[in-house]
Amino acid sequence: MAEKIQHQNIVPESCLGKRLDQTLAQMFPDYSRSRLKDWILAGNVTLNGQVITKAREKVVGGENIEINAEVEADIRFEPQDIPLDIVYEDDDILVINKPKDLVVHPGAGNPDGTVLNALLHHCPQLDVVPRAGIVHRLDKDTTGLMVVAKTIAAQTNLVEALQAREITREYEAVANGIMTAGGTVDEPIGRHGTKRTQMAISPFGRPSVTHYRVMEKYRLHTRLRLRLETGRTHQIRVHMAHITHPLVGDPVYGGRPRPPKNATPELLEYLRGFKRQALHATMLSLFHPITGEQMTWHAPIPDDFKKLVELLKEDTQLNASDEY
């Protein structure tokens, strides 16, 4: 079903000479500029009772402006009863802890059975919010925290906050190799030249910045805490592989098993069987898109990641005498 959007207000005198689309963006910040422009072009906006269909139309201030529009429900995707680990929920946002093996959005090879399908079942009114309120994604096998907007206004504000780098996202990972200190990877990321499902460092890519610090060192692996400054597809995975420390288990970017010499049989077996990137979104912090309150959530590392860390610690302790 469609959601009716109706607004009426007087154009401020300060908007003298501004374009209509710019004026609407200033007066109704709960909606994206592209959505407001679409409403203008569709004849859903009037000035003093006259329909205006040109976004470039200038205003003088003092006009009566009205929006009468509808947001159509997106019927492409089916609601599905898929369990969600809900960390927080109110009228405007939802924070979930995503498990591994769960795709966020339907696409080629994954037409359903996704986070989006689960969200539509849990919260049916999301059918009128673009992408069912999803504002950022996690890869299928990356676990951890995601925020979802439950209203158009909340989504507009969260998207703007993401673009302004006002949302903090921290991850834990286990990388191959021994890293002696933290640092920053500042390398642009774009689509791989020949492998279209992969990303790569590219001079023509979008700016991408990842900060990382060492949490713990093992004999041939390093546990990291990472903070995203930008949010490109596969960003952490690509950046860590670029500095020759791909994530353990990463099937795409070179995280094949690299056991240390004389590794325990259990560690050997576990590394061979760890078929996903060892990456978990452990902390999310943002200003609530409606109330402005600062909010922070934490998600403990999942069991498979936890066992990997325990086995690496155990192996390091058992072989400590080899270093002397």
C-alpha positions in Angstrom: 0.0 0.0 0.0 1.1 3.6 -0.6 1.9 6.2 2.0 0.4 9.6 1.5 2.7 12.6 1.9 1.1 16.0 2.5 2.9 19.1 3.6 2.0 22.8 3.5 4.1 25.8 4.5 5.1 29.4 3.6 8.3 29.9 1.7 10.7 31.9 4.0 11.8 35.4 2.7 15.4 34.2 3.0 14.7 31.9 0.0 14.4 34.9 -2.4 15.9 33.9 -5.8 16.5 30.2 -4.8 15.4 27.3 -7.1 12.3 25.4 -6.1 14.2 22.2 -5.5 16.7 23.9 -3.3 13.9 25.6 -1.4 12.1 22.3 -0.8 15.3 20.7 0.4 15.7 23.5 3.0 12.1 23.4 4.1 11.6 19.6 4.1 14.9 18.1 5.1 13.3 14.7 5.9 13.3 13.9 2.2 16.2 13.4 -0.1 16.8 16.0 -2.8 16.3 13.4 -5.5 12.9 12.4 -4.1 11.8 16.1 -3.8 12.9 16.7 -7.4 10.9 13.6 -8.6 7.8 15.1 -6.9 8.3 18.4 -8.6 8.6 16.7 -12.0 5.5 14.6 -11.3 3.4 17.6 -10.6 3.1 16.9 -6.9 4.2 20.4 -5.8 2.2 23.7 -6.0 3.1 27.3 -5.4 0.1 29.5 -4.5 -2.1 26.7 -5.9 -0.3 26.5 -9.2 1.4 23.2 -10.1 5.1 23.7 -10.8 7.0 21.0 -12.7 10.3 22.8 -13.2 12.9 22.2 -10.5 14.7 25.4 -11.6 11.7 27.6 -11.0 12.7 30.5 -8.8 10.9 31.5 -5.6 10.6 35.0 -4.1 9.5 34.1 -0.5 6.1 34.3 1.0 4.5 31.8 -1.4 2.2 29.1 -0.1 3.9 25.8 -1.0 2.2 22.4 -0.9 3.3 18.9 -1.4 0.7 16.2 -2.2 2.4 12.9 -3.1 2.4 9.2 -2.5 5.2 6.8 -1.8 4.3 3.6 -3.5 5.0 0.3 -1.7 7.8 -1.7 -3.3 6.2 -5.1 -4.1 9.3 -6.6 -5.7 10.4 -8.4 -2.5 8.4 -10.8 -0.4 8.3 -10.6 3.4 9.9 -13.8 4.8 9.8 -15.1 8.4 13.6 -15.2 8.9 14.8 -14.7 12.5 16.6 -11.4 13.3 18.9 -10.8 16.2 17.6 -7.4 17.2 19.9 -5.4 19.4 17.8 -2.2 19.6 14.5 -1.0 18.2 12.3 2.1 18.5 9.8 3.9 16.2 12.5 5.2 13.9 15.5 2.8 13.7 16.4 -0.9 14.2 19.8 -2.2 15.0 20.6 -5.9 14.2 23.5 -8.2 14.8 23.8 -10.0 11.4 25.0 -13.7 11.4 27.2 -15.2 8.8 25.7 -16.8 5.7 23.0 -14.1 5.4 22.9 -11.8 2.4 21.7 -8.3 3.1 19.9 -7.4 -0.1 18.4 -9.6 -2.9 20.5 -9.9 -6.0 21.9 -12.2 -8.6 22.0 -15.7 -7.1 20.1 -14.6 -4.0 16.6 -13.6 -5.0 15.3 -14.0 -1.5 16.2 -15.3 2.0 17.9 -12.0 2.8 18.0 -9.4 5.6 15.7 -7.3 3.5 13.1 -10.0 3.3 13.3 -10.6 7.0 12.9 -6.8 7.7 9.7 -6.7 5.6 8.2 -9.5 7.7 9.3 -8.0 11.0 8.2 -4.4 10.1 5.7 -4.4 7.1 5.6 -0.6 6.8 9.2 -0.8 5.5 7.7 -1.5 2.1 7.4 2.2 1.5 11.0 3.0 2.6 13.6 2.6 -0.1 15.6 -0.6 0.2 13.4 -1.5 3.3 15.4 1.1 5.3 18.8 -0.5 4.7 21.4 2.3 4.7 24.7 0.3 4.7 25.5 -3.3 4.1 27.7 -6.1 5.4 29.1 -8.8 3.2 27.3 -12.2 3.3 29.9 -13.8 5.6 30.8 -10.7 7.6 28.9 -10.7 11.0 27.9 -7.9 13.2 26.0 -4.6 13.7 23.8 -2.9 11.1 21.4 0.0 11.5 18.1 0.1 9.6 15.8 3.1 9.2 12.1 2.5 9.8 10.9 5.7 8.2 11.8 7.8 5.2 12.8 10.7 7.4 15.1 8.5 9.5 16.7 7.0 6.3 17.3 10.4 4.8 19.1 11.6 7.9 21.1 8.3 8.3 22.3 8.4 4.7 23.4 12.0 5.2 25.2 11.1 8.4 27.0 8.3 6.6 28.1 10.6 3.8 29.3 13.2 6.4 31.2 10.4 8.2 29.2 11.0 11.4 28.5 7.3 12.0 31.3 5.3 13.6 31.8 1.7 12.7 34.5 -0.5 14.3 35.4 -4.1 13.3 37.5 -6.9 14.6 39.4 -9.1 12.3 42.1 -11.7 12.2 44.7 -11.1 9.4 47.4 -13.3 8.0 51.0 -12.4 9.0 52.6 -10.6 11.9 51.8 -6.9 12.0 54.0 -4.9 14.4 52.0 -1.7 14.6 48.7 -0.1 13.6 48.3 2.4 10.8 46.0 3.7 8.1 45.3 2.5 4.5 44.3 5.4 2.3 43.8 3.9 -1.1 41.0 4.4 -3.6 38.8 1.4 -4.3 36.9 0.6 -7.6 35.5 -2.3 -9.5 38.2 -4.9 -10.5 39.1 -4.5 -14.1 38.4 -8.1 -15.2 36.7 -9.8 -12.2 33.4 -7.9 -12.0 32.3 -9.3 -8.7 35.5 -8.1 -7.0 36.9 -4.8 -5.9 40.4 -3.6 -6.2 42.8 -0.7 -5.5 42.3 1.7 -8.5 43.5 5.2 -9.3 40.0 5.7 -10.7 38.2 4.4 -7.7 36.5 6.2 -4.9 38.5 7.6 -1.9 38.7 4.9 0.8 40.3 5.1 4.3 40.7 2.4 6.9 42.4 2.8 10.2 43.6 -0.2 12.1 45.4 -1.1 15.3 46.9 -4.3 16.7 45.0 -6.0 19.4 47.0 -9.2 19.8 49.8 -10.9 17.9 50.1 -14.7 17.4 52.9 -16.7 15.8 51.8 -16.0 12.2 48.5 -14.0 12.6 47.3 -10.7 14.0 44.1 -9.8 15.6 43.0 -6.2 14.6 40.6 -3.5 15.5 39.6 -1.4 12.5 37.6 1.8 12.0 36.1 2.7 8.7 36.3 6.4 7.6 34.5 5.5 4.4 32.3 2.5 3.5 33.2 1.0 0.2 32.3 -2.5 -0.9 34.7 -5.0 0.5 36.8 -2.1 1.9 38.5 -3.8 4.8 39.1 -7.0 2.9 40.7 -5.1 -0.1 42.8 -2.8 2.0 44.2 -5.6 4.2 45.0 -7.7 1.2 46.7 -4.6 -0.4 49.2 -4.4 2.5 49.8 -8.1 2.2 47.8 -9.1 5.3 44.6 -10.6 3.9 41.9 -11.7 6.4 41.9 -15.3 7.5 39.4 -17.3 5.6 38.8 -14.7 2.9 37.9 -16.8 -0.2 38.2 -13.9 -2.6 41.2 -11.8 -1.5 43.8 -14.3 -0.7 43.1 -15.4 2.9 44.0 -19.0 2.3 45.2 -21.1 5.3 48.7 -20.1 6.4 49.4 -22.2 9.5 52.6 -21.5 11.5 55.3 -24.2 11.7 54.4 -27.0 14.1 50.9 -25.8 14.5 48.6 -27.9 16.7 46.5 -30.4 14.7 43.3 -28.7 15.9 44.5 -25.3 14.6 45.5 -26.8 11.3 42.1 -28.4 10.9 40.2 -25.2 12.0 42.1 -22.9 9.6 41.4 -25.3 6.7 37.7 -25.3 7.6 37.4 -21.6 8.2 35.6 -20.7 5.0 34.6 -17.1 5.6 36.6 -13.9 6.2 37.3 -13.4 9.9 35.6 -10.0 10.1 33.0 -8.8 12.6 31.3 -5.4 13.0 31.6 -5.1 16.7 30.7 -1.5 17.5 28.3 1.1 16.0 27.9 4.6 17.2 25.6 7.4 15.8 23.4 10.3 16.6 19.8 9.2 16.5 18.3 10.4 13.2 15.2 11.9 14.8 16.1 12.7 18.5 19.7 13.6 18.0 20.7 11.5 21.0 24.2 9.8 20.7 23.8 6.0 20.9 26.4 3.2 20.8 26.0 -0.5 20.5 28.5 -3.4 20.9 28.2 -7.0 19.5 30.3 -9.8 21.0 32.4 -11.8 18.5 30.5 -14.9 17.2 31.5 -18.4 18.3 33.5 -19.4 15.2 35.6 -16.2 15.4 36.0 -16.7 19.2 37.2 -20.3 18.7 39.7 -19.2 16.0 41.2 -16.6 18.5 41.4 -19.2 21.2 43.2 -21.8 19.0 45.7 -19.1 17.8 46.4 -18.1 21.5 46.8 -21.7 22.5 49.2 -22.4 19.6 51.2 -19.3 20.5 51.5 -20.3 24.1 52.5 -23.9 23.3 55.2 -22.8 21.0 56.5 -19.9 23.1 59.7 -21.8 23.9 60.6 -22.0 20.2 61.2 -18.3 20.2 64.1 -18.5 22.6 
